[in-house]
């Protein structure tokens, strides 16, 4: 993409990704918030624990690239709603592992099909070859962000 001399938000990648992400997350949240009374950070926590039971708050924060404070609040709220159970590690009592309760698992089991259907609706804007290409491009950009984060020099 050609370099611009001034910021133009309609072309600025971080802005575009943020707007798209916020719009997609908000629209998806409208499907589960009213029915289950959970927020976007709470759903992300439930989704991660549905796939990987026993994680810590820190591990969840890393998986969803969310601020640890937001994850901690989400976890506390989910515990109060009886969707998540916290248990101390036997190896290190300072560490707490999180698991979905039966109630939390039911939420996960109900939201996942809705979320997957929603994803199919969004992908429907693209032809199959465009979807495949987009996934490849997205993976490349994620990899590059990690390289930059880890101090890998820019390739010219």
N, CA and C atoms as an extended XYZ file, in Angstrom:
468
Properties=species:S:1:pos:R:3:atomname:S:1:resname:S:1:resid:I:1 pbc="F F F"
N         0.837       -1.172        0.000 N   UNK     1
C         0.000        0.000        0.000 CA  UNK     1
C         0.887        1.241        0.000 C   UNK     1
N         0.528        2.219       -0.780 N   UNK     2
C         1.319        3.443       -0.925 CA  UNK     2
C         1.354        4.230        0.388 C   UNK     2
N         2.546        4.756        0.722 N   UNK     3
C         2.713        5.564        1.930 CA  UNK     3
C         2.021        6.907        1.750 C   UNK     3
N         1.332        7.350        2.784 N   UNK     4
C         0.674        8.645        2.781 CA  UNK     4
C         1.435        9.574        3.704 C   UNK     4
N         1.366       10.878        3.427 N   UNK     5
C         2.101       11.835        4.240 CA  UNK     5
C         1.299       12.311        5.440 C   UNK     5
N        -0.009       12.047        5.442 N   UNK     6
C        -0.829       12.443        6.588 CA  UNK     6
C        -1.778       11.309        6.939 C   UNK     6
N        -2.250       11.344        8.159 N   UNK     7
C        -3.170       10.304        8.631 CA  UNK     7
C        -4.521       10.466        7.948 C   UNK     7
N        -4.991        9.378        7.379 N   UNK     8
C        -6.331        9.330        6.796 CA  UNK     8
C        -7.009        8.115        7.401 C   UNK     8
N        -7.881        8.364        8.369 N   UNK     9
C        -8.453        7.263        9.145 CA  UNK     9
C        -9.102        6.189        8.287 C   UNK     9
N        -9.746        6.575        7.192 N   UNK    10
C       -10.425        5.571        6.377 CA  UNK    10
C        -9.459        4.549        5.778 C   UNK    10
N        -8.145        4.847        5.812 N   UNK    11
C        -7.135        3.911        5.309 CA  UNK    11
C        -6.186        3.410        6.398 C   UNK    11
N        -6.314        3.928        7.587 N   UNK    12
C        -5.387        3.606        8.678 CA  UNK    12
C        -5.747        2.242        9.258 C   UNK    12
N        -4.862        1.259        9.082 N   UNK    13
C        -5.138       -0.134        9.445 CA  UNK    13
C        -5.592       -0.303       10.896 C   UNK    13
N        -4.888        0.227       11.887 N   UNK    14
C        -5.362        0.026       13.267 CA  UNK    14
C        -6.792        0.540       13.487 C   UNK    14
N        -7.103        1.675       12.900 N   UNK    15
C        -8.448        2.240       13.027 CA  UNK    15
C        -9.482        1.328       12.379 C   UNK    15
N        -9.209        0.899       11.157 N   UNK    16
C       -10.167        0.052       10.435 CA  UNK    16
C       -10.395       -1.267       11.157 C   UNK    16
N        -9.305       -1.883       11.642 N   UNK    17
C        -9.448       -3.145       12.375 CA  UNK    17
C       -10.244       -2.944       13.653 C   UNK    17
N        -9.989       -1.859       14.360 N   UNK    18
C       -10.689       -1.572       15.604 CA  UNK    18
C       -12.181       -1.364       15.364 C   UNK    18
N       -12.518       -0.575       14.362 N   UNK    19
C       -13.926       -0.314       14.060 CA  UNK    19
C       -14.629       -1.607       13.659 C   UNK    19
N       -14.007       -2.381       12.790 N   UNK    20
C       -14.606       -3.645       12.372 CA  UNK    20
C       -14.791       -4.574       13.568 C   UNK    20
N       -13.754       -4.712       14.374 N   UNK    21
C       -13.822       -5.579       15.543 CA  UNK    21
C       -14.928       -5.136       16.507 C   UNK    21
N       -14.984       -3.840       16.784 N   UNK    22
C       -16.013       -3.330       17.693 CA  UNK    22
C       -17.414       -3.559       17.147 C   UNK    22
N       -17.592       -3.335       15.848 N   UNK    23
C       -18.912       -3.545       15.243 CA  UNK    23
C       -19.319       -5.013       15.260 C   UNK    23
N       -18.392       -5.884       14.925 N   UNK    24
C       -18.690       -7.320       14.929 CA  UNK    24
C       -18.982       -7.792       16.359 C   UNK    24
N       -18.138       -7.392       17.313 N   UNK    25
C       -18.334       -7.800       18.708 CA  UNK    25
C       -19.656       -7.295       19.258 C   UNK    25
N       -20.006       -6.050       18.957 N   UNK    26
C       -21.263       -5.485       19.460 CA  UNK    26
C       -22.471       -6.195       18.872 C   UNK    26
N       -22.401       -6.468       17.589 N   UNK    27
C       -23.519       -7.161       16.940 CA  UNK    27
C       -23.681       -8.571       17.497 C   UNK    27
N       -22.568       -9.282       17.663 N   UNK    28
C       -22.624      -10.621       18.246 CA  UNK    28
C       -23.127      -10.551       19.688 C   UNK    28
N       -22.659       -9.556       20.427 N   UNK    29
C       -23.082       -9.407       21.823 CA  UNK    29
C       -24.583       -9.222       21.931 C   UNK    29
N       -25.175       -8.593       20.938 N   UNK    30
C       -26.628       -8.400       20.988 CA  UNK    30
C       -27.363       -9.740       20.983 C   UNK    30
N       -26.709      -10.790       20.501 N   UNK    31
C       -27.333      -12.115       20.476 CA  UNK    31
C       -27.309      -12.801       21.844 C   UNK    31
N       -26.265      -12.527       22.647 N   UNK    32
C       -26.153      -13.236       23.923 CA  UNK    32
C       -26.350      -12.375       25.160 C   UNK    32
N       -26.199      -11.073       25.046 N   UNK    33
C       -26.301      -10.218       26.225 CA  UNK    33
C       -27.699      -10.253       26.833 C   UNK    33
N       -28.706      -10.078       25.999 N   UNK    34
C       -30.074      -10.052       26.517 CA  UNK    34
C       -30.477      -11.409       27.105 C   UNK    34
N       -30.120      -12.474       26.429 N   UNK    35
C       -30.537      -13.809       26.870 CA  UNK    35
C       -29.793      -14.287       28.118 C   UNK    35
N       -28.481      -13.992       28.196 N   UNK    36
C       -27.679      -14.533       29.291 CA  UNK    36
C       -27.141      -13.483       30.255 C   UNK    36
N       -27.298      -12.209       29.911 N   UNK    37
C       -26.841      -11.148       30.797 CA  UNK    37
C       -25.333      -11.080       30.952 C   UNK    37
N       -24.616      -11.413       29.876 N   UNK    38
C       -23.151      -11.363       29.952 CA  UNK    38
C       -22.615      -10.329       28.962 C   UNK    38
N       -21.502       -9.723       29.339 N   UNK    39
C       -20.851       -8.695       28.525 CA  UNK    39
C       -19.883       -9.347       27.532 C   UNK    39
N       -19.312       -8.521       26.678 N   UNK    40
C       -18.320       -9.010       25.712 CA  UNK    40
C       -17.114       -9.624       26.436 C   UNK    40
N       -16.515       -8.945       27.426 N   UNK    41
C       -15.392       -9.589       28.123 CA  UNK    41
C       -15.794      -10.885       28.833 C   UNK    41
N       -17.019      -10.922       29.362 N   UNK    42
C       -17.480      -12.146       30.020 CA  UNK    42
C       -17.639      -13.268       29.007 C   UNK    42
N       -18.223      -12.973       27.836 N   UNK    43
C       -18.358      -14.006       26.818 CA  UNK    43
C       -16.996      -14.507       26.362 C   UNK    43
N       -16.055      -13.609       26.164 N   UNK    44
C       -14.720      -14.036       25.728 CA  UNK    44
C       -14.087      -14.960       26.765 C   UNK    44
N       -14.309      -14.664       28.025 N   UNK    45
C       -13.795      -15.516       29.105 CA  UNK    45
C       -14.461      -16.882       29.069 C   UNK    45
N       -15.792      -16.892       28.925 N   UNK    46
C       -16.529      -18.160       28.835 CA  UNK    46
C       -16.046      -18.953       27.622 C   UNK    46
N       -15.864      -18.272       26.486 N   UNK    47
C       -15.444      -18.957       25.259 CA  UNK    47
C       -14.077      -19.613       25.429 C   UNK    47
N       -13.146      -18.886       26.049 N   UNK    48
C       -11.803      -19.442       26.253 CA  UNK    48
C       -11.862      -20.632       27.202 C   UNK    48
N       -12.606      -20.490       28.297 N   UNK    49
C       -12.700      -21.598       29.260 CA  UNK    49
C       -13.469      -22.781       28.686 C   UNK    49
N       -14.368      -22.526       27.752 N   UNK    50
C       -15.077      -23.612       27.081 CA  UNK    50
C       -14.136      -24.456       26.242 C   UNK    50
N       -13.110      -23.815       25.700 N   UNK    51
C       -12.114      -24.534       24.895 CA  UNK    51
C       -10.957      -25.049       25.725 C   UNK    51
N       -10.570      -24.271       26.751 N   UNK    52
C        -9.398      -24.620       27.548 CA  UNK    52
C        -9.702      -24.476       29.040 C   UNK    52
N       -10.370      -25.453       29.628 N   UNK    53
C       -10.692      -25.367       31.063 CA  UNK    53
C        -9.421      -25.308       31.911 C   UNK    53
N        -9.545      -24.672       33.073 N   UNK    54
C        -8.458      -24.681       34.041 CA  UNK    54
C        -7.435      -23.574       33.886 C   UNK    54
N        -7.684      -22.623       32.992 N   UNK    55
C        -6.732      -21.538       32.811 CA  UNK    55
C        -6.796      -20.555       33.980 C   UNK    55
N        -5.774      -19.738       34.110 N   UNK    56
C        -5.756      -18.651       35.081 CA  UNK    56
C        -6.250      -17.383       34.387 C   UNK    56
N        -6.555      -16.355       35.175 N   UNK    57
C        -6.959      -15.064       34.597 CA  UNK    57
C        -5.882      -14.507       33.679 C   UNK    57
N        -4.648      -14.642       34.085 N   UNK    58
C        -3.531      -14.142       33.273 CA  UNK    58
C        -3.479      -14.855       31.930 C   UNK    58
N        -3.659      -16.159       31.936 N   UNK    59
C        -3.644      -16.926       30.689 CA  UNK    59
C        -4.810      -16.518       29.789 C   UNK    59
N        -5.965      -16.286       30.380 N   UNK    60
C        -7.122      -15.845       29.597 CA  UNK    60
C        -6.825      -14.493       28.967 C   UNK    60
N        -6.292      -13.569       29.749 N   UNK    61
C        -5.966      -12.230       29.244 CA  UNK    61
C        -5.026      -12.322       28.050 C   UNK    61
N        -4.046      -13.202       28.121 N   UNK    62
C        -3.100      -13.380       27.010 CA  UNK    62
C        -3.799      -13.955       25.778 C   UNK    62
N        -4.697      -14.917       25.972 N   UNK    63
C        -5.374      -15.563       24.845 CA  UNK    63
C        -6.283      -14.592       24.088 C   UNK    63
N        -6.969      -13.709       24.833 N   UNK    64
C        -7.934      -12.818       24.194 CA  UNK    64
C        -7.382      -11.410       23.981 C   UNK    64
N        -6.110      -11.204       24.318 N   UNK    65
C        -5.456       -9.892       24.168 CA  UNK    65
C        -6.283       -8.792       24.824 C   UNK    65
N        -6.754       -9.079       26.034 N   UNK    66
C        -7.522       -8.114       26.810 CA  UNK    66
C        -6.727       -7.714       28.032 C   UNK    66
N        -6.995       -6.528       28.523 N   UNK    67
C        -6.358       -6.033       29.730 CA  UNK    67
C        -6.672       -6.968       30.897 C   UNK    67
N        -5.666       -7.262       31.719 N   UNK    68
C        -5.855       -8.181       32.843 CA  UNK    68
C        -6.937       -7.696       33.805 C   UNK    68
N        -7.044       -6.376       33.996 N   UNK    69
C        -8.073       -5.832       34.881 CA  UNK    69
C        -9.472       -6.154       34.336 C   UNK    69
N        -9.652       -6.011       33.021 N   UNK    70
C       -10.951       -6.316       32.410 CA  UNK    70
C       -11.285       -7.798       32.562 C   UNK    70
N       -10.281       -8.650       32.406 N   UNK    71
C       -10.504      -10.091       32.575 CA  UNK    71
C       -10.836      -10.404       34.035 C   UNK    71
N       -10.119       -9.782       34.955 N   UNK    72
C       -10.381      -10.006       36.384 CA  UNK    72
C       -11.806       -9.611       36.733 C   UNK    72
N       -12.256       -8.473       36.219 N   UNK    73
C       -13.647       -8.040       36.460 CA  UNK    73
C       -14.635       -9.031       35.857 C   UNK    73
N       -14.351       -9.464       34.626 N   UNK    74
C       -15.235      -10.427       33.958 CA  UNK    74
C       -15.308      -11.728       34.748 C   UNK    74
N       -14.163      -12.206       35.211 N   UNK    75
C       -14.118      -13.446       35.991 CA  UNK    75
C       -14.923      -13.294       37.273 C   UNK    75
N       -14.731      -12.182       37.974 N   UNK    76
C       -15.460      -11.960       39.226 CA  UNK    76
C       -16.969      -11.942       38.980 C   UNK    76
N       -17.395      -11.269       37.928 N   UNK    77
C       -18.816      -11.213       37.589 CA  UNK    77
C       -19.350      -12.607       37.238 C   UNK    77
N       -18.563      -13.361       36.480 N   UNK    78
C       -18.989      -14.720       36.104 CA  UNK    78
C       -19.067      -15.645       37.316 C   UNK    78
N       -18.192      -15.441       38.282 N   UNK    79
C       -18.256      -16.223       39.525 CA  UNK    79
C       -19.532      -15.873       40.271 C   UNK    79
N       -19.840      -14.583       40.364 N   UNK    80
C       -21.063      -14.140       41.043 CA  UNK    80
C       -22.314      -14.669       40.354 C   UNK    80
N       -22.279      -14.777       39.030 N   UNK    81
C       -23.421      -15.303       38.263 CA  UNK    81
C       -23.444      -16.827       38.240 C   UNK    81
N       -22.451      -17.431       38.864 N   UNK    82
C       -22.311      -18.883       38.943 CA  UNK    82
C       -22.101      -19.544       37.585 C   UNK    82
N       -21.359      -18.839       36.723 N   UNK    83
C       -20.971      -19.401       35.435 CA  UNK    83
C       -19.557      -19.962       35.489 C   UNK    83
N       -18.753      -19.477       36.441 N   UNK    84
C       -17.354      -19.881       36.556 CA  UNK    84
C       -17.056      -20.224       38.003 C   UNK    84
N       -16.218      -21.214       38.179 N   UNK    85
C       -15.755      -21.646       39.498 CA  UNK    85
C       -14.246      -21.443       39.565 C   UNK    85
N       -13.797      -20.847       40.679 N   UNK    86
C       -12.362      -20.613       40.883 CA  UNK    86
C       -11.869      -21.636       41.904 C   UNK    86
N       -10.722      -22.248       41.617 N   UNK    87
C       -10.125      -23.175       42.581 CA  UNK    87
C        -8.630      -22.910       42.669 C   UNK    87
N        -8.104      -22.988       43.870 N   UNK    88
C        -6.673      -22.749       44.082 CA  UNK    88
C        -5.862      -23.922       43.569 C   UNK    88
N        -4.704      -23.595       43.035 N   UNK    89
C        -3.785      -24.610       42.546 CA  UNK    89
C        -3.229      -25.386       43.729 C   UNK    89
N        -3.126      -26.695       43.587 N   UNK    90
C        -2.528      -27.511       44.640 CA  UNK    90
C        -1.017      -27.294       44.683 C   UNK    90
N        -0.428      -26.972       43.529 N   UNK    91
C         1.011      -26.759       43.472 CA  UNK    91
C         1.408      -25.392       44.034 C   UNK    91
N         0.539      -24.387       43.815 N   UNK    92
C         0.839      -23.024       44.266 CA  UNK    92
C        -0.472      -22.358       44.656 C   UNK    92
N        -0.720      -22.222       45.934 N   UNK    93
C        -1.973      -21.681       46.450 CA  UNK    93
C        -2.257      -20.256       46.017 C   UNK    93
N        -1.240      -19.548       45.515 N   UNK    94
C        -1.449      -18.178       45.041 CA  UNK    94
C        -2.085      -18.148       43.661 C   UNK    94
N        -2.097      -19.271       42.970 N   UNK    95
C        -2.622      -19.357       41.608 CA  UNK    95
C        -4.019      -19.967       41.646 C   UNK    95
N        -4.944      -19.341       40.924 N   UNK    96
C        -6.313      -19.851       40.840 CA  UNK    96
C        -6.613      -20.304       39.419 C   UNK    96
N        -7.178      -21.485       39.318 N   UNK    97
C        -7.604      -22.012       38.025 CA  UNK    97
C        -9.109      -21.828       37.906 C   UNK    97
N        -9.546      -21.570       36.675 N   UNK    98
C       -10.946      -21.268       36.422 CA  UNK    98
C       -11.565      -22.331       35.534 C   UNK    98
N       -12.801      -22.672       35.857 N   UNK    99
C       -13.546      -23.645       35.065 CA  UNK    99
C       -14.992      -23.197       34.966 C   UNK    99
N       -15.631      -23.584       33.875 N   UNK   100
C       -17.049      -23.312       33.742 CA  UNK   100
C       -17.833      -24.218       34.684 C   UNK   100
N       -18.870      -23.669       35.278 N   UNK   101
C       -19.804      -24.489       36.043 CA  UNK   101
C       -20.749      -25.148       35.029 C   UNK   101
N       -21.652      -25.974       35.496 N   UNK   102
C       -22.651      -26.556       34.586 CA  UNK   102
C       -23.452      -25.453       33.914 C   UNK   102
N       -23.801      -24.439       34.690 N   UNK   103
C       -24.545      -23.304       34.148 CA  UNK   103
C       -23.718      -22.577       33.092 C   UNK   103
N       -22.444      -22.358       33.357 N   UNK   104
C       -21.552      -21.712       32.391 CA  UNK   104
C       -21.386      -22.549       31.135 C   UNK   104
N       -21.293      -23.853       31.300 N   UNK   105
C       -21.162      -24.748       30.146 CA  UNK   105
C       -22.413      -24.691       29.276 C   UNK   105
N       -23.596      -24.577       29.902 N   UNK   106
C       -24.836      -24.461       29.137 CA  UNK   106
C       -24.840      -23.172       28.304 C   UNK   106
N       -24.358      -22.079       28.897 N   UNK   107
C       -24.261      -20.813       28.160 CA  UNK   107
C       -23.322      -21.000       26.969 C   UNK   107
N       -22.171      -21.582       27.224 N   UNK   108
C       -21.201      -21.834       26.156 CA  UNK   108
C       -21.839      -22.675       25.045 C   UNK   108
N       -22.504      -23.748       25.436 N   UNK   109
C       -23.109      -24.658       24.463 CA  UNK   109
C       -24.219      -23.986       23.652 C   UNK   109
N       -24.903      -23.017       24.223 N   UNK   110
C       -25.956      -22.308       23.499 CA  UNK   110
C       -25.412      -21.182       22.629 C   UNK   110
N       -24.390      -20.482       23.101 N   UNK   111
C       -23.874      -19.333       22.361 CA  UNK   111
C       -23.012      -19.764       21.185 C   UNK   111
N       -22.252      -20.833       21.321 N   UNK   112
C       -21.346      -21.246       20.244 CA  UNK   112
C       -22.064      -21.431       18.905 C   UNK   112
N       -23.187      -22.157       18.835 N   UNK   113
C       -23.856      -22.272       17.528 CA  UNK   113
C       -24.324      -20.919       16.988 C   UNK   113
N       -24.795      -20.035       17.866 N   UNK   114
C       -25.206      -18.699       17.431 CA  UNK   114
C       -24.011      -17.938       16.883 C   UNK   114
N       -22.870      -18.027       17.583 N   UNK   115
C       -21.664      -17.320       17.164 CA  UNK   115
C       -21.156      -17.854       15.822 C   UNK   115
N       -21.178      -19.167       15.662 N   UNK   116
C       -20.712      -19.755       14.404 CA  UNK   116
C       -21.626      -19.382       13.240 C   UNK   116
N       -22.924      -19.337       13.494 N   UNK   117
C       -23.862      -18.913       12.458 CA  UNK   117
C       -23.627      -17.448       12.096 C   UNK   117
N       -23.396      -16.629       13.101 N   UNK   118
C       -23.092      -15.219       12.887 CA  UNK   118
C       -21.822      -15.072       12.049 C   UNK   118
N       -20.804      -15.862       12.369 N   UNK   119
C       -19.558      -15.830       11.604 CA  UNK   119
C       -19.809      -16.196       10.144 C   UNK   119
N       -20.625      -17.232        9.910 N   UNK   120
C       -20.953      -17.628        8.533 CA  UNK   120
C       -21.630      -16.483        7.778 C   UNK   120
N       -22.496      -15.758        8.479 N   UNK   121
C       -23.168      -14.608        7.859 CA  UNK   121
C       -22.154      -13.559        7.413 C   UNK   121
N       -21.175      -13.288        8.242 N   UNK   122
C       -20.162      -12.290        7.893 CA  UNK   122
C       -19.295      -12.792        6.748 C   UNK   122
N       -18.844      -14.046        6.843 N   UNK   123
C       -18.030      -14.616        5.771 CA  UNK   123
C       -18.804      -14.625        4.452 C   UNK   123
N       -20.127      -14.644        4.532 N   UNK   124
C       -20.959      -14.675        3.329 CA  UNK   124
C       -20.736      -13.491        2.404 C   UNK   124
N       -20.118      -12.436        2.894 N   UNK   125
C       -19.796      -11.279        2.056 CA  UNK   125
C       -18.652      -11.585        1.098 C   UNK   125
N       -17.917      -12.663        1.360 N   UNK   126
C       -16.742      -13.000        0.562 CA  UNK   126
C       -16.922      -14.347       -0.124 C   UNK   126
N       -16.370      -14.454       -1.317 N   UNK   127
C       -16.326      -15.735       -2.019 CA  UNK   127
C       -15.352      -16.647       -1.275 C   UNK   127
N       -15.478      -17.970       -1.418 N   UNK   128
C       -14.594      -18.893       -0.701 CA  UNK   128
C       -13.105      -18.605       -0.903 C   UNK   128
N       -12.693      -18.268       -2.136 N   UNK   129
C       -11.278      -17.974       -2.366 CA  UNK   129
C       -10.858      -16.683       -1.675 C   UNK   129
N       -11.777      -15.722       -1.561 N   UNK   130
C       -11.483      -14.487       -0.833 CA  UNK   130
C       -11.348      -14.776        0.669 C   UNK   130
N       -12.193      -15.648        1.167 N   UNK   131
C       -12.114      -16.031        2.587 CA  UNK   131
C       -10.757      -16.650        2.890 C   UNK   131
N       -10.339      -17.578        2.043 N   UNK   132
C        -9.060      -18.258        2.231 CA  UNK   132
C        -7.902      -17.263        2.176 C   UNK   132
N        -7.957      -16.368        1.229 N   UNK   133
C        -6.905      -15.360        1.076 CA  UNK   133
C        -6.882      -14.439        2.292 C   UNK   133
N        -8.056      -14.022        2.742 N   UNK   134
C        -8.160      -13.143        3.901 CA  UNK   134
C        -7.546      -13.803        5.130 C   UNK   134
N        -7.831      -15.080        5.349 N   UNK   135
C        -7.272      -15.802        6.495 CA  UNK   135
C        -5.744      -15.817        6.407 C   UNK   135
N        -5.206      -16.051        5.218 N   UNK   136
C        -3.745      -16.051        5.040 CA  UNK   136
C        -3.162      -14.676        5.341 C   UNK   136
N        -3.791      -13.632        4.817 N   UNK   137
C        -3.311      -12.271        5.055 CA  UNK   137
C        -3.378      -11.912        6.535 C   UNK   137
N        -4.458      -12.266        7.161 N   UNK   138
C        -4.634      -11.975        8.578 CA  UNK   138
C        -3.548      -12.674        9.396 C   UNK   138
N        -3.277      -13.918        9.077 N   UNK   139
C        -2.229      -14.666        9.782 CA  UNK   139
C        -0.871      -14.008        9.598 C   UNK   139
N        -0.585      -13.549        8.387 N   UNK   140
C         0.684      -12.864        8.123 CA  UNK   140
C         0.788      -11.584        8.949 C   UNK   140
N        -0.301      -10.833        9.033 N   UNK   141
C        -0.277       -9.591        9.802 CA  UNK   141
C        -0.124       -9.880       11.294 C   UNK   141
N        -0.796      -10.915       11.782 N   UNK   142
C        -0.632      -11.286       13.197 CA  UNK   142
C         0.812      -11.670       13.486 C   UNK   142
N         1.410      -12.426       12.590 N   UNK   143
C         2.807      -12.825       12.755 CA  UNK   143
C         3.718      -11.604       12.760 C   UNK   143
N         3.452      -10.662       11.878 N   UNK   144
C         4.293       -9.461       11.812 CA  UNK   144
C         4.162       -8.625       13.078 C   UNK   144
N         2.962       -8.515       13.610 N   UNK   145
C         2.762       -7.787       14.865 CA  UNK   145
C         3.586       -8.434       15.972 C   UNK   145
N         3.595       -9.755       16.036 N   UNK   146
C         4.398      -10.459       17.043 CA  UNK   146
C         5.882      -10.194       16.847 C   UNK   146
N         6.332      -10.194       15.590 N   UNK   147
C         7.744       -9.909       15.305 CA  UNK   147
C         8.114       -8.505       15.777 C   UNK   147
N         7.247       -7.544       15.490 N   UNK   148
C         7.507       -6.162       15.918 CA  UNK   148
C         7.523       -6.085       17.435 C   UNK   148
N         6.568       -6.743       18.074 N   UNK   149
C         6.494       -6.763       19.530 CA  UNK   149
C         7.766       -7.349       20.128 C   UNK   149
N         8.327       -8.344       19.467 N   UNK   150
C         9.531       -9.008       19.968 CA  UNK   150
C        10.821       -8.369       19.464 C   UNK   150
N        10.720       -7.225       18.774 N   UNK   151
C        11.899       -6.473       18.379 CA  UNK   151
C        12.599       -6.971       17.134 C   UNK   151
N        11.914       -7.719       16.281 N   UNK   152
C        12.532       -8.178       15.039 CA  UNK   152
C        12.645       -6.975       14.101 C   UNK   152
N        13.818       -6.760       13.535 N   UNK   153
C        14.003       -5.601       12.654 CA  UNK   153
C        13.096       -5.664       11.429 C   UNK   153
N        12.713       -4.482       10.959 N   UNK   154
C        11.875       -4.356        9.771 CA  UNK   154
C        12.636       -4.852        8.545 C   UNK   154
N        11.965       -5.597        7.706 N   UNK   155
C        12.553       -6.062        6.443 CA  UNK   155
C        12.206       -5.058        5.361 C   UNK   155
N        13.225       -4.503        4.708 N   UNK   156
C        12.967       -3.529        3.620 CA  UNK   156
C        13.045       -4.187        2.273 C   UNK   156
